[in-house]
């Protein structure tokens, strides 16, 4: 059994043109930092950013930090150029965020192109349109490299013409979290855009954590510890996880029971994830 647990609680976005900001974000304690070639890079500087961004990934890795790259949509010329740049570099990111994903085939094609050159790169699919939401169940299971769904709440609300209030986006969040859980992958909620509204940010972060989201995006380094606190399991969940692992360690068959509940490999992996989120085991 692979006991490796990778936490994807906090994701900080920075422009691909700002390696200094990437470095500061890398020191923030965030689980993931993403250099953004899409919305974080103006159209007139995408060629420049595409060349410069891989210097970020050429630097030595930091323990516990996942370095990501958001490319442009693979359905655009810039997105195709981004993918070619990834497969041509030796300085690859740990993961790629695929924006504006509308169907599972887009994920499969990206995975098939990248896999032979960089088999260790994982993918995150950004769901930010009604079409993407309609196909989210198939998208979540598109390729083994896909490790998370990311709800692009800003673009999604713009597509619908609605605001970003909780009620307006509750349906989309529910669809995404259910698709992610069924596929056994992470679900990352979109950013809170008002850095002056701490109460609103904390309320939304706690709500998405209660729904089952495993992470949240931010542009603010100060948000990182609050995201981690919201995503932390309760004391009761930690105690139960410890008991599950203890029961499994004493099992000599492969399936055992705890308080009448079945305990098998998948249940143990969930328990290890809870302990990792609580900071009680190494996260990678």
C-alpha positions as CSV (number, residue, x, y, z in Angstrom):
1,X,0.0,0.0,0.0
2,X,1.3,3.5,-0.9
3,X,1.0,5.5,2.3
4,X,2.2,8.8,0.7
5,X,-0.1,11.6,1.4
6,X,0.1,14.9,-0.5
7,X,-1.7,17.8,1.0
8,X,-3.3,20.3,-1.4
9,X,-4.9,22.7,1.2
10,X,-3.5,26.1,0.1
11,X,-2.7,27.3,-3.4
12,X,-1.2,30.7,-3.9
13,X,-1.3,32.2,-7.4
14,X,1.4,34.6,-8.8
15,X,2.1,36.0,-12.2
16,X,4.6,34.0,-14.3
17,X,6.3,37.3,-14.8
18,X,7.1,37.7,-11.1
19,X,9.7,35.2,-9.9
20,X,10.2,37.4,-6.8
21,X,6.6,36.9,-5.8
22,X,6.9,33.2,-6.4
23,X,9.9,33.0,-4.1
24,X,8.0,34.9,-1.3
25,X,5.0,32.7,-1.8
26,X,7.2,29.6,-1.5
27,X,8.3,30.8,1.9
28,X,4.7,31.3,3.1
29,X,4.1,27.7,4.2
30,X,1.6,27.1,1.3
31,X,1.3,23.6,0.0
32,X,1.2,24.8,-3.6
33,X,2.4,27.9,-5.4
34,X,1.4,28.4,-9.0
35,X,3.1,30.6,-11.7
36,X,0.2,31.8,-13.9
37,X,0.7,32.0,-17.6
38,X,-3.1,32.5,-18.2
39,X,-5.0,35.2,-16.4
40,X,-1.8,36.3,-14.5
41,X,0.0,37.2,-17.7
42,X,-1.2,39.9,-20.1
43,X,-1.6,38.8,-23.7
44,X,1.3,41.0,-25.0
45,X,3.8,39.3,-22.6
46,X,2.9,35.6,-22.9
47,X,5.8,34.8,-25.1
48,X,8.2,36.5,-22.7
49,X,6.6,34.7,-19.7
50,X,6.7,31.3,-21.4
51,X,10.4,31.6,-21.8
52,X,11.2,33.0,-18.4
53,X,8.9,30.9,-16.2
54,X,11.0,27.7,-16.3
55,X,13.8,29.5,-14.5
56,X,11.5,29.3,-11.4
57,X,11.3,25.5,-11.7
58,X,15.1,25.2,-12.4
59,X,15.7,26.2,-8.8
60,X,16.0,23.5,-6.1
61,X,12.8,22.1,-4.7
62,X,11.7,23.0,-1.2
63,X,10.5,20.2,1.0
64,X,6.7,20.1,1.2
65,X,6.2,22.6,-1.6
66,X,4.5,21.7,-4.8
67,X,5.4,24.1,-7.7
68,X,2.7,24.5,-10.2
69,X,2.2,26.1,-13.6
70,X,-1.2,27.3,-14.9
71,X,-1.0,27.2,-18.7
72,X,-3.5,28.7,-21.1
73,X,-6.4,26.6,-22.3
74,X,-5.1,23.7,-24.4
75,X,-7.9,24.7,-26.9
76,X,-6.0,27.9,-27.7
77,X,-2.8,28.6,-29.6
78,X,-1.1,29.9,-26.5
79,X,-2.1,26.8,-24.6
80,X,-0.6,24.5,-27.2
81,X,2.6,26.5,-27.1
82,X,2.6,26.2,-23.3
83,X,2.3,22.4,-23.5
84,X,5.1,22.2,-26.1
85,X,7.3,24.4,-23.8
86,X,6.6,22.0,-20.9
87,X,7.6,18.9,-22.8
88,X,10.7,20.6,-24.2
89,X,12.1,21.7,-20.8
90,X,14.1,19.8,-18.3
91,X,13.0,22.2,-15.6
92,X,9.4,21.0,-15.2
93,X,6.9,22.0,-12.6
94,X,5.4,19.4,-10.2
95,X,1.9,20.0,-11.6
96,X,-0.1,21.8,-14.3
97,X,-3.4,23.6,-13.9
98,X,-5.5,23.2,-17.0
99,X,-7.9,26.2,-17.3
100,X,-11.4,26.3,-18.8
101,X,-11.7,22.5,-19.0
102,X,-15.0,21.6,-20.6
103,X,-14.7,17.8,-21.2
104,X,-12.7,14.8,-20.2
105,X,-11.0,14.5,-23.6
106,X,-9.1,17.8,-23.0
107,X,-7.5,16.3,-19.8
108,X,-6.7,12.9,-21.5
109,X,-5.0,14.6,-24.4
110,X,-2.9,16.8,-22.2
111,X,-1.9,13.8,-20.0
112,X,-1.0,11.7,-23.0
113,X,1.2,14.4,-24.5
114,X,3.0,15.2,-21.2
115,X,3.3,11.7,-19.8
116,X,6.1,10.3,-22.0
117,X,8.4,13.3,-21.3
118,X,7.5,14.1,-17.7
119,X,5.6,11.1,-16.1
120,X,5.8,12.7,-12.7
121,X,3.7,15.8,-13.5
122,X,0.2,15.8,-12.1
123,X,-2.8,17.7,-13.5
124,X,-5.5,19.9,-11.9
125,X,-8.6,20.6,-13.9
126,X,-10.1,24.1,-13.6
127,X,-13.9,24.0,-13.8
128,X,-15.2,27.5,-14.6
129,X,-18.1,27.2,-17.1
130,X,-21.6,25.6,-17.3
131,X,-20.3,23.1,-19.9
132,X,-17.4,22.1,-17.6
133,X,-19.8,21.7,-14.7
134,X,-22.1,19.6,-16.8
135,X,-19.3,17.2,-17.6
136,X,-17.5,17.3,-14.3
137,X,-18.1,13.7,-13.3
138,X,-16.4,12.4,-16.5
139,X,-13.6,15.1,-16.2
140,X,-12.8,14.0,-12.6
141,X,-12.1,10.4,-13.9
142,X,-10.3,11.4,-17.1
143,X,-6.7,10.4,-16.4
144,X,-4.7,8.9,-13.6
145,X,-2.5,12.1,-13.6
146,X,-5.6,14.2,-12.6
147,X,-5.3,14.8,-8.8
148,X,-7.8,17.6,-8.2
149,X,-10.7,19.7,-9.5
150,X,-10.4,23.5,-9.0
151,X,-13.5,25.6,-8.9
152,X,-13.0,28.8,-10.9
153,X,-15.7,30.7,-9.1
154,X,-14.9,34.1,-10.7
155,X,-15.1,32.9,-14.3
156,X,-18.1,30.7,-13.5
157,X,-20.1,33.5,-12.0
158,X,-19.2,35.7,-14.9
159,X,-20.4,33.1,-17.4
160,X,-23.8,32.8,-15.5
161,X,-24.1,36.5,-14.9
162,X,-24.6,35.9,-11.2
163,X,-22.8,37.2,-8.1
164,X,-20.2,35.2,-6.1
165,X,-22.5,34.9,-3.0
166,X,-22.7,31.6,-1.2
167,X,-26.2,30.8,-2.5
168,X,-25.4,31.6,-6.1
169,X,-22.5,29.2,-6.2
170,X,-23.8,26.4,-3.9
171,X,-25.0,24.2,-6.7
172,X,-21.7,24.4,-8.6
173,X,-19.7,23.6,-5.5
174,X,-21.9,20.7,-4.6
175,X,-21.4,19.2,-8.1
176,X,-17.7,19.6,-8.0
177,X,-17.2,18.1,-4.5
178,X,-19.3,15.1,-5.3
179,X,-17.4,14.5,-8.6
180,X,-14.1,14.8,-6.8
181,X,-15.0,12.5,-4.0
182,X,-16.4,9.8,-6.3
183,X,-13.2,9.9,-8.3
184,X,-11.0,9.9,-5.2
185,X,-9.3,13.2,-6.0
186,X,-9.0,16.6,-4.2
187,X,-11.3,19.5,-4.6
188,X,-9.9,23.0,-4.4
189,X,-12.2,26.1,-4.0
190,X,-11.6,29.3,-5.8
191,X,-10.1,32.5,-4.4
192,X,-11.7,35.1,-2.1
193,X,-11.0,38.4,-3.9
194,X,-11.4,41.0,-1.1
195,X,-8.2,41.2,1.0
196,X,-9.9,43.6,3.4
197,X,-12.9,41.3,4.2
198,X,-11.3,38.9,6.6
199,X,-14.7,37.8,8.1
200,X,-16.0,36.9,4.6
201,X,-12.9,35.0,3.7
202,X,-12.9,33.0,6.9
203,X,-16.6,32.2,6.7
204,X,-16.4,31.0,3.1
205,X,-13.2,29.0,3.8
206,X,-14.9,27.2,6.8
207,X,-18.0,26.5,4.7
208,X,-16.1,24.9,1.8
209,X,-14.1,22.9,4.2
210,X,-17.4,21.7,5.8
211,X,-18.6,20.7,2.4
212,X,-15.6,18.4,1.9
213,X,-13.3,20.7,-0.2
214,X,-9.7,19.9,0.6
215,X,-8.1,23.2,-0.4
216,X,-8.6,26.8,-1.3
217,X,-6.9,29.2,-3.6
218,X,-5.7,32.7,-2.6
219,X,-3.6,35.6,-3.8
220,X,-2.8,36.7,-0.2
221,X,0.0,35.1,1.7
222,X,-1.6,36.0,5.0
223,X,-4.5,33.6,4.1
224,X,-2.3,30.5,4.2
225,X,-2.5,29.7,8.0
226,X,-6.2,30.4,8.1
227,X,-6.8,28.0,5.1
228,X,-4.8,25.3,6.9
229,X,-6.7,25.8,10.1
230,X,-10.0,25.5,8.3
231,X,-9.0,22.4,6.5
232,X,-7.7,20.7,9.7
233,X,-9.8,17.8,10.9
234,X,-11.6,17.9,14.2
235,X,-10.3,16.2,17.4
236,X,-12.9,13.5,17.0
237,X,-11.8,12.8,13.4
238,X,-8.2,12.6,14.5
239,X,-9.0,10.1,17.3
240,X,-11.1,8.0,14.9
241,X,-8.3,8.0,12.3
242,X,-5.8,6.8,14.9
243,X,-8.1,4.0,15.9
244,X,-8.6,3.0,12.3
245,X,-4.9,2.7,11.6
246,X,-4.3,0.8,14.9
247,X,-7.0,-1.7,13.9
248,X,-5.5,-2.1,10.4
249,X,-2.0,-2.7,11.9
250,X,-3.4,-5.5,14.0
251,X,-5.2,-7.1,11.0
252,X,-3.8,-10.3,9.6
253,X,-6.3,-10.8,6.8
254,X,-6.8,-7.6,4.8
255,X,-10.2,-6.6,6.0
256,X,-11.1,-6.0,9.6
257,X,-13.8,-4.1,11.6
258,X,-13.8,-1.3,14.0
259,X,-17.0,-0.6,16.0
260,X,-18.8,-2.8,13.4
261,X,-17.4,-0.7,10.5
262,X,-15.4,-2.3,7.8
263,X,-11.7,-1.2,7.7
264,X,-9.8,-1.9,4.4
265,X,-7.0,-0.3,2.5
266,X,-9.1,2.7,1.2
267,X,-10.4,3.5,4.7
268,X,-6.8,3.4,6.1
269,X,-5.6,5.8,3.4
270,X,-8.4,8.2,4.3
271,X,-7.3,7.9,7.9
272,X,-3.7,8.7,7.0
273,X,-4.9,11.7,5.1
274,X,-6.7,13.0,8.1
275,X,-3.6,12.6,10.3
276,X,-1.5,14.3,7.6
277,X,-4.0,17.2,7.5
278,X,-3.7,17.5,11.3
279,X,0.1,17.6,11.0
280,X,0.6,14.3,12.8
281,X,2.4,12.5,10.0
282,X,4.7,13.6,7.2
283,X,2.7,15.1,4.3
284,X,4.9,13.9,1.6
